[in-house]
Amino acid sequence: MISPPLSNDISKSIRSPGPGITVIGVLMALWCIAFAVVNIVFEITDHFAGGPFAEYTTGITVMNWIVVGFKVLGAAVALLSVSNVPKFHLPALMTVLVWGAFATLGLYALGSVTQAVGMIFGVSGKADQINLASVGYVFMFLLAAVGYGFLAVSYSRRYRTRRGYAVLGVIGAPMVLGLILIVVPMLLVALGLIPAY
């Protein structure tokens, strides 16, 4: 026997996130915006205009605004994942984006923790380079990864999207971001806008 289609009211209630998930979505958006503001302040105050990299401010500015763009995108993804605005909802795309945000933050946090462990055991760097600020920084990214993880799971369940979209986000987003962060600096080095290392 075929089940009757869900009414619009019932469908809407299923797709509405609970208050806890909504709060997480808003907090993740604020987290992204706060980090974007830091980059914007760097630009407004000409933070990189002095010091050893003063002659490369143009290249640094390009990278800085790319980072701002990704952070604003992250905020939009967080808010859209907990909203019910029909014209902005493309479940397949949103599933890829929210899982991609989770995977990207998770890999970044995991990489930072691995680096810290390597420093503690003297594999790379020194343990005394780890301070309260750096621990707090890594902890903030771990919290963000967990937050986006909740958003991703909730969104996929509410919209009953295919697992393939989640897999595409988890694998694809870090690869695309990594490619951008490799290709753009290489281009800037070739143009002499940032130093080659």
N, C-alpha and C positions, 0 to 999 in steps of 0.2 A: 504494500500500500504506500502511495506517495504522500509524503507529508505536505500539508498546505503551506504556501509561502508565508513567511512572517509578516505581520502587519508593520506599517511604518513606525508606529509607536513602540512596538516590541523590539524591532530591529534597532531603533535609535537607542533604546535603553541598554541593549546588549553592547552597542558600540560606544556608549558613554563610559569613560574611565571613572573609577571610584575617586573619592576625594584625595586619598593618599597618592595615587598615581598622578593626579592633576597637580598636587603640590610638588611632587618630584619634577614634573615637566617644567613648572614655573621656576623652580630652583635651578634646574640645569640651564634654562635659558638665561637666567640672571648670572650664573657662573660664566657662561660663554661671553656675555656682554661685559662683565667685569674684566675678564682677561683681554677682551678687545679694547676696552678703554685704556688699559695699560699701554698697549701698542700705539693708540691714538695720541696719548699724552707724550710718548717718546717723540712722535712726529711734530706735535705742536711746540714742544720745548727744544727741538733740535738736539735731542739727547746724544745723537751720534755725530754731531758736527765737530766735536773736539776729540782729542785722544788719538791713538795710533791708526784708527780707521777713518779719520776725517775726510780723506780724499775719496773714500768709497761711499759717501752718504747716499748717492743716487741709487746704487745697487742695494744698499741696506734698506732704503725707503721702499723699493719695489718689493722686496721680500716681506717687509713689515706689513704692507697693505694686502699682500696675498694672504698672510696669516690672519689679518683682520677679517678678510672676506670669508675664510673658513670658519672663524669663530661666529660671525653673524649667521652663516648658514647653519651652524650647529644650534644656535638659539632658535632659528626658525623651525628646524626639524623638531626640537623639543616641544615647542608650543603647538605645532601642527599635529604632533602625535597624541596630544590630549584634547584637541578641539574637535568640534563637530560642524565645521563649515563645509557643506557639501561641495561647493565649486573648487575648494582647495584640496579636496581629497582624491588622491590617486593611490589607492592602497598598495599596489605593486611597487610603485616608486617610493612611497613612504616607508614601506618595509625594508627596501634596500638601503635607504638613507639612515633610518634609525638603527638598524643592525650595523651598518657601516660606521656610524659614529661610535657605537659601543666597542666595536672591534679596534678601531683606530686608537681610541683612548686607552683601551685595555692593553694593546701592544706597547703603547708609549709608556704606560705605567709599569708594565712588566719589564720593559727594557731598562727603565730607571732603577727599579728594584734590583735587577740583575747587576747593573753597573755598581750600585751601592754595595752589594754583597762582594763583588770583585774587589772593590776598594778596601773593604773591611779585612779581607783575607790577603791583601797585597798583590792580587793578580793584576790590577790596573789602578794606578793612582795610590793615594794614601788615605787611611781611615780618618786622619785628622782634617781632611778636606770636607768631611760630612759634618754639617752643622744643623742647628734647629731649623733654620730657614729652608735648607734643602730637603730635610725630612718632611717639613710641612708642605712644601711644594709637591713632592711625590705623593703625599697622603691626599692632597686635594685632587690630584689626577686619578688616584685609586677610587675616591668617593665618586667622582664624575663618571668613571667607567661603570661602577656599580649602578649609579643612577640611570644611565642610558641603558644598562642591561635590563632594569625593571621596565623602562619605557618600551624597549624592543619586545620583550616577552608579552607585555600587556597588549601592545598594538597588534601583534601577530595573532594573539588569541581572540581579541575583540573582532578583528576583521577576517579571521580565519584564512589568512593568506597562505600561499604555498611555501613550503620550507625552502624551495629553490631560491626564492627571493631573499630569504634571510642568509642563505649560504653565499649568494652573489654579493650581498652587502658585506659580510664578514671577510670574504676573500678579496673582493674587488676594491672596496674603499681604501684599505691600507696600501694596496698596490698602486692605485691611481694617485693617491696623495704622495706616496714615496717617489713615483715617477715625476710628478710635478716638482717636488723638492730636490730632485736630482737634475732634471733637465733645465729648469729655470736658473739655478746657480751656475750651471755649466755655460749657459748662454750669457749670463752676466759676466762670468770670468772671461769668456771669449771677447766680450765688448770692452773689457778692462774696467768694469764698474765695481767689481769686488776682487779681492786678492785671491790668487790660486794657492792651494795648499797641497 
